[in-house]
């Protein structure tokens, strides 16, 4: 095997829980292959550089192995090599999120029915 669809590879490498989510991320422009926005059917080859944005952060990786089958996490981590700059950027973002939680005040009590109505009105859900 010399090439694999990018949505299958992203699913096999455990960047996304389902292949449909990987395909949707490609359609939304969150996946770049060698600097070019990737469609779900784009082929991935060994040595390709990928930029991936998902709920866990942004990843800059190099493809080491190809796979169409999803396996254990330990095997999936062997499919790619993440750059040091990417690791440091994700660690810094995690630290910033953790620091921001320190300053977020916790509510003193649960919202009352009146408070919930105000919250709903404020959000525009009503």
N, C-alpha and C positions, 0 to 999 in steps of 0.2 A: 504494500500500500504506500503510495507516494503522496496522496492528497486526501483530505477529509473536509467535509462541509464545516464551516466555522461554527454554526449553531450546534452541530453534533459534538464538535471538539470542546466547546465551552461547557456543554452539559457533562461530557465525560471527565473534564478537568475540574468539575465541581464549582465552577464560578456561578452557576445558576442551578436551581432545584429541578427545573424541567426544561426540556428542549424548546417548548413554546415560549418560556420566559427569555431564553437565550435568543430566539428568533425575534421576539419583540424588542429586545435591547438593540439588536442590529438595526431594526427598522427605525428606532428612535435616535440612531446616531451615536450610541454610547460605546460602540466597538470600532476601533480603528486598526487596520492591518497595514503595516509598513507605511503609516502616515495617511492612508486613504480610508475613508468611511467604508465599512464593510456591510454588504448585504448578507442575509442568512445563507445563501447558496455559495458564497465565496469560498474558494478552496484555501486550506491552510497547509503549509508545507513546513518541514523541519527547518529551523533557522529564521522563520518569520518573527517580526517584532509586533506585538499586540499591545494596544492601550485599551484597557477595560474599565468601565465605570459601572459599579453595582452598589447595592446597599451597604456593602462592607468597605467601600472606599474605591480609590482609583489604583489600578495596577499597571505597571509597565513590565511586560514579560517577554521572554524569548521562548519559542516553541522548541522543545527538545525531542519529544516523541509524539507520534500520532496514535489516536485511539478513537474508535466509534462506540466503544462499550464503557459504561459507567462502572467503575470498580470502587474498592475501598479508598478512603481519603489518602492513605499513605502512598498508594499507587498513583492516584491522581496528582499528587504533589510532585511526582517524578516526571510528569509530562511537560513541565515548564520550569524556567528559572527566572525568578523575580529579581529585578535590578536593586542594588543597594539604595539608590536614590528613592525608588518607589517604597521600599520598606521604611525608610526614615520619614518620608512624607506621611505615610499612613500612621506611623507611631506618633508623629507630631499632632496630626488631626485628632487622634484618640485622646491624647493628653489635653488638648484644647477643649474637647467635649466634656471630659471629666472635670476640668477646672470650671467650666460654665455651670455645671450641675451644683457646684458648691455655692454659687451665688443665687441660684434659683430658690426663692422662698417656698417652703412647704405650706400648704393650707393648714389652718388651725383646726378646721372641722370639715365635714362633708358639706357640699352645697345644699341649701334648702331648696324646696320646690320653686320658690320665687327666684333664687339665685340661678337655678337651672334655666328658667325661662329667660332671664337676662343673658345668660351665656348663649342660648340658642338664638336669640334675637341678634346678639352681637356677631355671631358667626354667619348669620344669614341663612341658616338651615331651615328656617320657618317659611 
